[in-house]
């Protein structure tokens, strides 16, 4: 994957859920994931401390639209806002 493509800004929509991250390792913790039509990704604020509380956790169960970049299994959100649940 080229550098340009890897850093491409994306906008995604999905439901936030809390799931165990890195199960059975020293890094096991509760992670915030966004479940989209294209898969499930760990999501956290871009430029934020990965070990600090994730402000997106308070939106668990809600649908959001987020803009940022994806790197492997993590979506680094620069901005986000709540959106209506699909079908409502």
Chimera marker file (.cmm) of the C-alpha trace (Angstrom):
<marker_set name="trace">
<marker id="1" x="0.000" y="0.000" z="0.000" r="1" g="1" b="0" radius="0.5"/>
<marker id="2" x="1.451" y="3.335" z="-0.991" r="1" g="1" b="0" radius="0.5"/>
<marker id="3" x="1.958" y="6.144" z="1.507" r="1" g="1" b="0" radius="0.5"/>
<marker id="4" x="-0.676" y="8.313" z="-0.217" r="1" g="1" b="0" radius="0.5"/>
<marker id="5" x="-3.304" y="5.608" z="0.012" r="1" g="1" b="0" radius="0.5"/>
<marker id="6" x="-2.440" y="4.696" z="3.595" r="1" g="1" b="0" radius="0.5"/>
<marker id="7" x="-2.993" y="8.279" z="4.800" r="1" g="1" b="0" radius="0.5"/>
<marker id="8" x="-6.155" y="8.891" z="2.762" r="1" g="1" b="0" radius="0.5"/>
<marker id="9" x="-8.915" y="10.668" z="4.681" r="1" g="1" b="0" radius="0.5"/>
<marker id="10" x="-12.054" y="8.542" z="4.936" r="1" g="1" b="0" radius="0.5"/>
<marker id="11" x="-15.548" y="9.089" z="6.271" r="1" g="1" b="0" radius="0.5"/>
<marker id="12" x="-17.214" y="6.032" z="7.786" r="1" g="1" b="0" radius="0.5"/>
<marker id="13" x="-20.524" y="5.323" z="9.503" r="1" g="1" b="0" radius="0.5"/>
<marker id="14" x="-21.252" y="2.638" z="12.042" r="1" g="1" b="0" radius="0.5"/>
<marker id="15" x="-22.283" y="1.611" z="15.524" r="1" g="1" b="0" radius="0.5"/>
<marker id="16" x="-19.865" y="1.936" z="18.432" r="1" g="1" b="0" radius="0.5"/>
<marker id="17" x="-19.417" y="-1.113" z="20.659" r="1" g="1" b="0" radius="0.5"/>
<marker id="18" x="-17.148" y="-1.944" z="23.584" r="1" g="1" b="0" radius="0.5"/>
<marker id="19" x="-15.148" y="-5.174" z="23.204" r="1" g="1" b="0" radius="0.5"/>
<marker id="20" x="-12.094" y="-6.702" z="24.783" r="1" g="1" b="0" radius="0.5"/>
<marker id="21" x="-8.921" y="-5.767" z="22.928" r="1" g="1" b="0" radius="0.5"/>
<marker id="22" x="-5.739" y="-7.919" z="22.998" r="1" g="1" b="0" radius="0.5"/>
<marker id="23" x="-7.399" y="-10.709" z="24.984" r="1" g="1" b="0" radius="0.5"/>
<marker id="24" x="-5.037" y="-12.899" z="27.078" r="1" g="1" b="0" radius="0.5"/>
<marker id="25" x="-2.115" y="-10.464" z="26.804" r="1" g="1" b="0" radius="0.5"/>
<marker id="26" x="-0.639" y="-7.885" z="29.171" r="1" g="1" b="0" radius="0.5"/>
<marker id="27" x="-2.308" y="-5.250" z="27.001" r="1" g="1" b="0" radius="0.5"/>
<marker id="28" x="-5.834" y="-6.661" z="27.453" r="1" g="1" b="0" radius="0.5"/>
<marker id="29" x="-8.274" y="-3.788" z="27.846" r="1" g="1" b="0" radius="0.5"/>
<marker id="30" x="-11.734" y="-2.633" z="26.886" r="1" g="1" b="0" radius="0.5"/>
<marker id="31" x="-11.588" y="-1.143" z="23.401" r="1" g="1" b="0" radius="0.5"/>
<marker id="32" x="-14.028" y="1.005" z="21.469" r="1" g="1" b="0" radius="0.5"/>
<marker id="33" x="-14.864" y="-0.462" z="18.066" r="1" g="1" b="0" radius="0.5"/>
<marker id="34" x="-16.908" y="0.867" z="15.190" r="1" g="1" b="0" radius="0.5"/>
<marker id="35" x="-18.923" y="-1.769" z="13.343" r="1" g="1" b="0" radius="0.5"/>
<marker id="36" x="-19.425" y="-0.755" z="9.719" r="1" g="1" b="0" radius="0.5"/>
<marker id="37" x="-20.660" y="-2.495" z="6.584" r="1" g="1" b="0" radius="0.5"/>
<marker id="38" x="-16.972" y="-3.090" z="5.721" r="1" g="1" b="0" radius="0.5"/>
<marker id="39" x="-15.965" y="-4.611" z="9.060" r="1" g="1" b="0" radius="0.5"/>
<marker id="40" x="-15.147" y="-3.789" z="12.652" r="1" g="1" b="0" radius="0.5"/>
<marker id="41" x="-12.298" y="-1.434" z="13.537" r="1" g="1" b="0" radius="0.5"/>
<marker id="42" x="-10.784" y="-0.230" z="16.784" r="1" g="1" b="0" radius="0.5"/>
<marker id="43" x="-11.494" y="3.514" z="16.851" r="1" g="1" b="0" radius="0.5"/>
<marker id="44" x="-9.769" y="6.253" z="18.785" r="1" g="1" b="0" radius="0.5"/>
<marker id="45" x="-9.106" y="9.967" z="18.421" r="1" g="1" b="0" radius="0.5"/>
<marker id="46" x="-6.251" y="10.832" z="16.067" r="1" g="1" b="0" radius="0.5"/>
<marker id="47" x="-3.209" y="12.105" z="17.929" r="1" g="1" b="0" radius="0.5"/>
<marker id="48" x="-4.609" y="11.007" z="21.273" r="1" g="1" b="0" radius="0.5"/>
<marker id="49" x="-2.862" y="8.946" z="23.917" r="1" g="1" b="0" radius="0.5"/>
<marker id="50" x="-3.720" y="5.276" z="23.190" r="1" g="1" b="0" radius="0.5"/>
<marker id="51" x="-3.571" y="4.506" z="26.927" r="1" g="1" b="0" radius="0.5"/>
<marker id="52" x="-5.889" y="7.335" z="28.028" r="1" g="1" b="0" radius="0.5"/>
<marker id="53" x="-9.651" y="6.978" z="28.367" r="1" g="1" b="0" radius="0.5"/>
<marker id="54" x="-11.274" y="7.009" z="24.950" r="1" g="1" b="0" radius="0.5"/>
<marker id="55" x="-13.915" y="9.785" z="24.760" r="1" g="1" b="0" radius="0.5"/>
<marker id="56" x="-15.835" y="7.695" z="22.208" r="1" g="1" b="0" radius="0.5"/>
<marker id="57" x="-16.630" y="5.082" z="24.892" r="1" g="1" b="0" radius="0.5"/>
<marker id="58" x="-19.488" y="7.240" z="26.204" r="1" g="1" b="0" radius="0.5"/>
<marker id="59" x="-21.174" y="6.843" z="22.788" r="1" g="1" b="0" radius="0.5"/>
<marker id="60" x="-21.223" y="3.022" z="22.929" r="1" g="1" b="0" radius="0.5"/>
<marker id="61" x="-24.380" y="1.670" z="21.325" r="1" g="1" b="0" radius="0.5"/>
<marker id="62" x="-24.854" y="4.835" z="19.237" r="1" g="1" b="0" radius="0.5"/>
<marker id="63" x="-24.313" y="5.318" z="15.519" r="1" g="1" b="0" radius="0.5"/>
<marker id="64" x="-21.701" y="7.843" z="14.434" r="1" g="1" b="0" radius="0.5"/>
<marker id="65" x="-20.121" y="9.246" z="11.321" r="1" g="1" b="0" radius="0.5"/>
<marker id="66" x="-16.374" y="9.717" z="11.689" r="1" g="1" b="0" radius="0.5"/>
<marker id="67" x="-13.721" y="11.280" z="9.488" r="1" g="1" b="0" radius="0.5"/>
<marker id="68" x="-10.088" y="10.236" z="9.754" r="1" g="1" b="0" radius="0.5"/>
<marker id="69" x="-7.697" y="7.595" z="8.509" r="1" g="1" b="0" radius="0.5"/>
<marker id="70" x="-7.468" y="3.836" z="8.775" r="1" g="1" b="0" radius="0.5"/>
<marker id="71" x="-4.245" y="2.014" z="9.543" r="1" g="1" b="0" radius="0.5"/>
<marker id="72" x="-4.501" y="-1.777" z="9.659" r="1" g="1" b="0" radius="0.5"/>
<marker id="73" x="-7.234" y="-2.486" z="12.240" r="1" g="1" b="0" radius="0.5"/>
<marker id="74" x="-7.414" y="1.015" z="13.827" r="1" g="1" b="0" radius="0.5"/>
<marker id="75" x="-9.449" y="3.999" z="12.647" r="1" g="1" b="0" radius="0.5"/>
<marker id="76" x="-7.923" y="7.286" z="13.842" r="1" g="1" b="0" radius="0.5"/>
<marker id="77" x="-10.860" y="9.709" z="14.022" r="1" g="1" b="0" radius="0.5"/>
<marker id="78" x="-10.204" y="13.419" z="13.562" r="1" g="1" b="0" radius="0.5"/>
<marker id="79" x="-13.871" y="14.290" z="13.963" r="1" g="1" b="0" radius="0.5"/>
<marker id="80" x="-17.120" y="12.483" z="14.675" r="1" g="1" b="0" radius="0.5"/>
<marker id="81" x="-20.774" y="13.121" z="15.343" r="1" g="1" b="0" radius="0.5"/>
<marker id="82" x="-23.793" y="11.045" z="16.234" r="1" g="1" b="0" radius="0.5"/>
<marker id="83" x="-26.175" y="10.091" z="13.399" r="1" g="1" b="0" radius="0.5"/>
<marker id="84" x="-29.595" y="8.424" z="13.421" r="1" g="1" b="0" radius="0.5"/>
<marker id="85" x="-29.705" y="4.645" z="13.454" r="1" g="1" b="0" radius="0.5"/>
<marker id="86" x="-30.127" y="3.300" z="9.897" r="1" g="1" b="0" radius="0.5"/>
<marker id="87" x="-33.772" y="2.700" z="9.077" r="1" g="1" b="0" radius="0.5"/>
<marker id="88" x="-35.070" y="5.343" z="11.490" r="1" g="1" b="0" radius="0.5"/>
<link id1="1" id2="2" r="1" g="1" b="0" radius="0.2"/>
<link id1="2" id2="3" r="1" g="1" b="0" radius="0.2"/>
<link id1="3" id2="4" r="1" g="1" b="0" radius="0.2"/>
<link id1="4" id2="5" r="1" g="1" b="0" radius="0.2"/>
<link id1="5" id2="6" r="1" g="1" b="0" radius="0.2"/>
<link id1="6" id2="7" r="1" g="1" b="0" radius="0.2"/>
<link id1="7" id2="8" r="1" g="1" b="0" radius="0.2"/>
<link id1="8" id2="9" r="1" g="1" b="0" radius="0.2"/>
<link id1="9" id2="10" r="1" g="1" b="0" radius="0.2"/>
<link id1="10" id2="11" r="1" g="1" b="0" radius="0.2"/>
<link id1="11" id2="12" r="1" g="1" b="0" radius="0.2"/>
<link id1="12" id2="13" r="1" g="1" b="0" radius="0.2"/>
<link id1="13" id2="14" r="1" g="1" b="0" radius="0.2"/>
<link id1="14" id2="15" r="1" g="1" b="0" radius="0.2"/>
<link id1="15" id2="16" r="1" g="1" b="0" radius="0.2"/>
<link id1="16" id2="17" r="1" g="1" b="0" radius="0.2"/>
<link id1="17" id2="18" r="1" g="1" b="0" radius="0.2"/>
<link id1="18" id2="19" r="1" g="1" b="0" radius="0.2"/>
<link id1="19" id2="20" r="1" g="1" b="0" radius="0.2"/>
<link id1="20" id2="21" r="1" g="1" b="0" radius="0.2"/>
<link id1="21" id2="22" r="1" g="1" b="0" radius="0.2"/>
<link id1="22" id2="23" r="1" g="1" b="0" radius="0.2"/>
<link id1="23" id2="24" r="1" g="1" b="0" radius="0.2"/>
<link id1="24" id2="25" r="1" g="1" b="0" radius="0.2"/>
<link id1="25" id2="26" r="1" g="1" b="0" radius="0.2"/>
<link id1="26" id2="27" r="1" g="1" b="0" radius="0.2"/>
<link id1="27" id2="28" r="1" g="1" b="0" radius="0.2"/>
<link id1="28" id2="29" r="1" g="1" b="0" radius="0.2"/>
<link id1="29" id2="30" r="1" g="1" b="0" radius="0.2"/>
<link id1="30" id2="31" r="1" g="1" b="0" radius="0.2"/>
<link id1="31" id2="32" r="1" g="1" b="0" radius="0.2"/>
<link id1="32" id2="33" r="1" g="1" b="0" radius="0.2"/>
<link id1="33" id2="34" r="1" g="1" b="0" radius="0.2"/>
<link id1="34" id2="35" r="1" g="1" b="0" radius="0.2"/>
<link id1="35" id2="36" r="1" g="1" b="0" radius="0.2"/>
<link id1="36" id2="37" r="1" g="1" b="0" radius="0.2"/>
<link id1="37" id2="38" r="1" g="1" b="0" radius="0.2"/>
<link id1="38" id2="39" r="1" g="1" b="0" radius="0.2"/>
<link id1="39" id2="40" r="1" g="1" b="0" radius="0.2"/>
<link id1="40" id2="41" r="1" g="1" b="0" radius="0.2"/>
<link id1="41" id2="42" r="1" g="1" b="0" radius="0.2"/>
<link id1="42" id2="43" r="1" g="1" b="0" radius="0.2"/>
<link id1="43" id2="44" r="1" g="1" b="0" radius="0.2"/>
<link id1="44" id2="45" r="1" g="1" b="0" radius="0.2"/>
<link id1="45" id2="46" r="1" g="1" b="0" radius="0.2"/>
<link id1="46" id2="47" r="1" g="1" b="0" radius="0.2"/>
<link id1="47" id2="48" r="1" g="1" b="0" radius="0.2"/>
<link id1="48" id2="49" r="1" g="1" b="0" radius="0.2"/>
<link id1="49" id2="50" r="1" g="1" b="0" radius="0.2"/>
<link id1="50" id2="51" r="1" g="1" b="0" radius="0.2"/>
<link id1="51" id2="52" r="1" g="1" b="0" radius="0.2"/>
<link id1="52" id2="53" r="1" g="1" b="0" radius="0.2"/>
<link id1="53" id2="54" r="1" g="1" b="0" radius="0.2"/>
<link id1="54" id2="55" r="1" g="1" b="0" radius="0.2"/>
<link id1="55" id2="56" r="1" g="1" b="0" radius="0.2"/>
<link id1="56" id2="57" r="1" g="1" b="0" radius="0.2"/>
<link id1="57" id2="58" r="1" g="1" b="0" radius="0.2"/>
<link id1="58" id2="59" r="1" g="1" b="0" radius="0.2"/>
<link id1="59" id2="60" r="1" g="1" b="0" radius="0.2"/>
<link id1="60" id2="61" r="1" g="1" b="0" radius="0.2"/>
<link id1="61" id2="62" r="1" g="1" b="0" radius="0.2"/>
<link id1="62" id2="63" r="1" g="1" b="0" radius="0.2"/>
<link id1="63" id2="64" r="1" g="1" b="0" radius="0.2"/>
<link id1="64" id2="65" r="1" g="1" b="0" radius="0.2"/>
<link id1="65" id2="66" r="1" g="1" b="0" radius="0.2"/>
<link id1="66" id2="67" r="1" g="1" b="0" radius="0.2"/>
<link id1="67" id2="68" r="1" g="1" b="0" radius="0.2"/>
<link id1="68" id2="69" r="1" g="1" b="0" radius="0.2"/>
<link id1="69" id2="70" r="1" g="1" b="0" radius="0.2"/>
<link id1="70" id2="71" r="1" g="1" b="0" radius="0.2"/>
<link id1="71" id2="72" r="1" g="1" b="0" radius="0.2"/>
<link id1="72" id2="73" r="1" g="1" b="0" radius="0.2"/>
<link id1="73" id2="74" r="1" g="1" b="0" radius="0.2"/>
<link id1="74" id2="75" r="1" g="1" b="0" radius="0.2"/>
<link id1="75" id2="76" r="1" g="1" b="0" radius="0.2"/>
<link id1="76" id2="77" r="1" g="1" b="0" radius="0.2"/>
<link id1="77" id2="78" r="1" g="1" b="0" radius="0.2"/>
<link id1="78" id2="79" r="1" g="1" b="0" radius="0.2"/>
<link id1="79" id2="80" r="1" g="1" b="0" radius="0.2"/>
<link id1="80" id2="81" r="1" g="1" b="0" radius="0.2"/>
<link id1="81" id2="82" r="1" g="1" b="0" radius="0.2"/>
<link id1="82" id2="83" r="1" g="1" b="0" radius="0.2"/>
<link id1="83" id2="84" r="1" g="1" b="0" radius="0.2"/>
<link id1="84" id2="85" r="1" g="1" b="0" radius="0.2"/>
<link id1="85" id2="86" r="1" g="1" b="0" radius="0.2"/>
<link id1="86" id2="87" r="1" g="1" b="0" radius="0.2"/>
<link id1="87" id2="88" r="1" g="1" b="0" radius="0.2"/>
</marker_set>
